[in-house]
Amino acid sequence: MSFATLFDSPFYTGSGGLSDQVPWPWPIAIDGRPFAIDLAHYTWDIPDMLRASFDSSDRPGEGTFEVRGVWRRVYQDWSLGAGQLYADPAKQTSADETRQFDTSRGIDPWTARELSLLPDTESFNNAIVGPDLLLALGDWLYMVVGGWVSRTHNPQDPSLIGEIETVVQNLAGITDITTDGATVYIATESGIRIHHAVDVSPTIADYPGAAGSTDVDVLQWANGWLIAGVGGQLASIDTAGTLTNINTRPVLGWTWAAVVGAPNAIYAGGQASGSACIYSVGIDQATGGLRRRCMRVSFRLGSR
């Protein structure tokens, strides 16, 4: 930057700020005012250009930079699991934000101040393709492979193939399997089938009533209720096989995908056209039956 035209007079002339009493009788002057100094206690030094590496907060920050080495941080809790790319989000507002990490494989981080390996997996029977579904009931492990339902007492025995009992074969369109602790319920596209685990010789029978011929997408025993997802309808099923509607989603292509019981409610989730919802189902105090409660969580499905 330059000036094309110079000023015709200076901004300032003169000597101002000086004192004719310096250097005697006063040793110094500041802005024309003389001062005495105690030379016996006068020292000079080079200012420390490196700040001390000290931070008194319970959460170290930029004030703890060690200029002669690495900047150390300490984390002791990873119990929120994977999903956080950066350790220090900008404008951090919650201590929870430091309880995550980026990615892991085979690690159990859900105990504070502890990391351990997840249980290992091992293939015991390569002769079985699948299984598509698994269900644990007492000492039994039930396996669904295609149209076959089998069970075994020894799922960890390498000679598993000799221990498997066939419950049913060639049962087309199996969509789900669940249990109330004694009876196994098998959902198919042509209706629900039941099997009693105490039977010495495994057999199945049709569920009574309408449930025995209803195409069921998802079937789960939750909080003492047998819950079925039938297209857009979520219904409870009684012992007579009657379906009682809990909620019907008026969305084209809607399918209920999961039902799970929790201490405070039954939660049911489904999806259609790239969107999904989770509903809370509780007890209707007036009728004693089930009803959809006010909780609803909606979200869009997509890649991260």
C-alpha positions in Angstrom: 0.0 0.0 0.0 1.3 3.5 -0.9 0.2 7.1 -0.8 0.1 9.1 -4.0 0.1 12.4 -2.1 2.4 13.1 0.9 1.4 15.1 3.9 2.6 18.7 3.8 3.5 18.8 7.5 4.7 16.1 10.1 2.3 14.6 12.6 4.6 15.4 15.5 7.7 17.3 16.3 9.6 17.9 19.5 11.1 15.7 22.2 8.2 15.3 24.8 8.3 12.7 27.5 11.8 13.7 28.5 13.0 15.1 31.9 15.9 17.4 32.5 16.3 15.7 35.9 17.5 12.5 34.4 20.1 11.1 34.9 20.5 13.4 37.9 19.1 13.6 40.5 16.7 10.9 39.3 17.9 7.8 37.5 14.8 7.3 35.2 11.7 9.1 33.9 8.5 7.7 32.4 6.6 10.2 30.2 8.6 13.0 31.6 8.0 12.1 35.3 11.1 11.2 37.2 11.3 8.1 39.4 13.8 6.7 41.9 14.7 3.0 41.7 16.3 0.7 44.3 19.3 -0.6 42.5 20.1 -3.0 45.3 16.9 -5.0 44.5 16.9 -4.5 40.8 17.2 -7.6 38.6 16.5 -8.5 35.0 15.8 -11.8 33.2 14.6 -13.2 29.9 10.8 -13.9 30.0 9.7 -17.5 30.0 8.2 -18.0 26.6 7.0 -21.6 27.4 4.0 -21.8 29.6 3.8 -24.3 32.4 2.2 -27.6 31.6 -0.4 -27.5 34.3 -4.2 -27.7 34.3 -6.2 -27.9 37.6 -9.5 -29.1 35.9 -10.8 -32.6 36.2 -10.8 -32.9 32.4 -7.4 -31.9 30.9 -7.6 -29.5 28.0 -5.3 -27.4 25.7 -3.7 -25.9 28.8 -1.9 -29.2 29.4 0.2 -29.1 26.2 3.7 -30.3 26.9 5.8 -28.4 24.4 8.7 -30.8 24.8 6.8 -34.0 24.1 3.4 -35.6 23.4 0.1 -34.2 24.6 -1.2 -37.0 26.9 -4.8 -37.7 27.5 -6.3 -40.3 29.8 -9.6 -42.2 29.2 -10.8 -45.0 31.5 -14.4 -45.7 30.3 -15.4 -47.0 26.8 -18.8 -48.3 27.8 -20.7 -46.5 25.0 -18.9 -48.6 22.4 -17.9 -47.7 18.9 -19.0 -44.8 16.8 -17.0 -41.7 17.7 -14.3 -40.7 15.3 -12.7 -37.9 17.3 -11.7 -38.1 21.0 -12.4 -34.4 21.6 -15.5 -33.0 19.9 -15.6 -29.3 19.5 -17.6 -27.5 22.2 -17.9 -30.6 24.2 -20.9 -30.5 26.5 -21.2 -34.1 27.9 -18.9 -36.4 29.7 -20.5 -39.2 27.7 -18.7 -38.0 24.6 -15.4 -39.4 25.9 -16.9 -42.9 26.5 -16.8 -43.9 22.9 -14.1 -44.9 20.4 -14.0 -45.2 16.6 -14.1 -48.9 15.8 -13.2 -52.3 17.2 -13.5 -56.0 16.5 -13.9 -58.8 19.1 -13.6 -56.4 22.0 -16.0 -56.1 25.0 -15.8 -52.5 26.3 -19.0 -52.4 28.3 -17.5 -52.6 31.7 -16.0 -49.4 33.0 -12.2 -49.4 33.4 -12.0 -52.7 31.7 -11.5 -54.1 28.2 -11.8 -57.8 27.4 -12.3 -60.1 24.4 -15.7 -61.2 23.3 -16.4 -64.9 23.6 -14.9 -66.8 20.7 -17.0 -68.7 18.1 -16.3 -72.1 16.7 -18.0 -74.1 14.0 -18.9 -77.6 15.3 -21.1 -78.9 12.5 -20.5 -77.8 8.9 -23.0 -80.4 7.7 -25.8 -78.0 8.7 -26.4 -75.1 6.3 -27.5 -72.1 8.2 -29.2 -72.1 10.6 -31.7 -69.5 9.8 -33.1 -69.1 13.3 -32.0 -70.3 16.8 -34.0 -70.6 20.0 -32.8 -71.7 23.4 -35.2 -73.4 25.7 -34.0 -75.1 28.9 -31.4 -77.7 27.9 -32.6 -77.6 24.3 -31.3 -75.6 21.3 -33.8 -75.3 18.5 -32.5 -74.7 15.0 -34.5 -73.7 11.9 -32.8 -74.5 8.6 -35.1 -73.9 5.6 -38.2 -75.9 6.3 -36.7 -78.0 9.0 -36.9 -77.5 12.7 -34.5 -79.5 14.8 -33.2 -79.6 18.4 -30.2 -80.8 20.3 -29.0 -81.2 23.9 -25.4 -80.8 23.0 -24.8 -77.8 20.7 -21.1 -77.8 21.6 -20.5 -81.4 20.8 -18.3 -81.9 17.7 -20.4 -85.0 16.9 -23.5 -82.9 16.9 -25.0 -84.5 13.8 -25.7 -87.7 15.8 -27.4 -85.8 18.6 -30.0 -83.8 16.6 -33.7 -84.6 16.8 -36.0 -83.5 14.0 -39.1 -81.7 15.2 -40.6 -81.1 11.8 -39.4 -81.2 8.2 -40.7 -79.7 5.0 -42.6 -77.0 6.8 -42.6 -74.2 4.2 -42.3 -70.5 4.8 -41.0 -70.4 8.4 -40.7 -66.8 9.4 -40.0 -66.8 13.2 -39.8 -69.0 16.3 -40.4 -68.2 19.9 -41.3 -69.8 23.3 -43.1 -69.1 26.5 -40.8 -71.5 28.4 -42.7 -74.6 27.7 -44.3 -74.4 24.3 -42.5 -73.5 21.1 -44.4 -71.4 18.6 -43.4 -71.6 14.9 -44.7 -68.8 12.6 -45.1 -69.6 9.0 -46.7 -68.1 5.9 -49.6 -70.5 6.3 -50.2 -70.1 10.1 -48.7 -70.7 13.5 -47.6 -74.2 14.6 -47.0 -75.3 18.2 -44.6 -77.9 19.7 -44.4 -78.9 23.4 -40.8 -79.2 24.5 -41.6 -81.9 27.1 -42.7 -84.3 24.3 -40.4 -87.3 24.2 -41.2 -87.7 20.5 -41.1 -84.3 18.9 -44.4 -83.4 17.2 -46.2 -80.2 16.1 -49.8 -79.2 15.8 -51.7 -76.3 14.3 -52.5 -73.4 16.6 -56.2 -73.2 17.3 -58.5 -70.6 15.8 -57.5 -67.9 13.2 -53.9 -68.0 14.3 -53.5 -71.5 12.8 -54.1 -70.1 9.3 -52.7 -66.6 9.5 -49.6 -65.5 7.6 -47.3 -64.1 10.4 -44.2 -62.0 9.7 -42.9 -61.8 13.2 -43.9 -63.8 16.4 -42.5 -63.2 19.9 -43.5 -64.1 23.4 -43.1 -60.9 25.4 -44.1 -60.1 29.0 -46.6 -62.9 29.1 -48.2 -62.1 25.8 -47.9 -63.8 22.4 -47.4 -60.9 19.9 -47.6 -61.3 16.2 -46.9 -58.9 13.3 -49.2 -59.5 10.4 -48.5 -57.1 7.6 -49.2 -53.7 9.0 -51.1 -55.1 12.0 -49.6 -55.7 15.4 -51.8 -58.1 17.4 -51.9 -60.2 20.5 -53.0 -63.9 20.3 -54.9 -65.7 23.1 -55.0 -69.4 23.8 -58.1 -69.7 21.5 -56.1 -68.3 18.5 -58.0 -65.0 18.4 -56.0 -62.0 17.1 -56.7 -58.8 19.0 -55.4 -55.7 17.3 -52.9 -53.5 19.1 -52.0 -51.2 16.3 -52.3 -51.0 12.6 -49.9 -48.9 10.5 -51.8 -47.4 7.5 -48.5 -47.3 5.4 -48.2 -49.2 2.2 -45.7 -52.0 2.5 -45.3 -51.7 6.3 -43.9 -54.8 8.0 -43.4 -55.4 11.7 -39.8 -56.6 12.1 -39.1 -57.1 15.8 -40.9 -57.4 19.2 -39.2 -57.5 22.5 -40.3 -57.4 26.1 -38.8 -55.0 28.6 -39.5 -54.3 32.4 -41.6 -51.2 31.6 -43.3 -52.1 28.3 -43.3 -54.2 25.1 -41.5 -52.6 22.2 -42.4 -53.2 18.6 -40.6 -51.9 15.6 -41.2 -52.0 11.8 -40.4 -50.4 8.6 -41.6 -49.4 5.1 -40.2 -47.3 2.3 -36.9 -46.4 4.0 -38.5 -45.2 7.3 -39.0 -47.0 10.6 -40.8 -46.6 13.9 -40.5 -48.1 17.3 -43.7 -48.2 19.4 -44.2 -48.8 23.1 -47.0 -51.2 24.1 -48.4 -51.3 27.6 -51.4 -52.4 29.6 -54.8 -50.7 29.1 -56.0 -50.1 32.6 -59.6 -50.0 31.5 -59.7 -53.4 29.8 -56.6 -55.2 31.1 -55.5 -55.8 27.5 -52.7 -54.3 25.5 -52.7 -50.9 23.9 -50.2 -48.8 22.1 -48.7 -46.2 24.4 -47.6 -42.7 23.5 -43.9 -43.4 23.0 -43.0 -43.5 19.3 -39.5 -43.1 17.8 -39.2 -42.5 14.0 -36.1 -42.5 11.9 -35.0 -42.8 8.3 -33.0 -45.9 7.2 -29.8 -45.4 5.3 -26.1 -46.0 5.3 -23.8 -44.2 7.7 
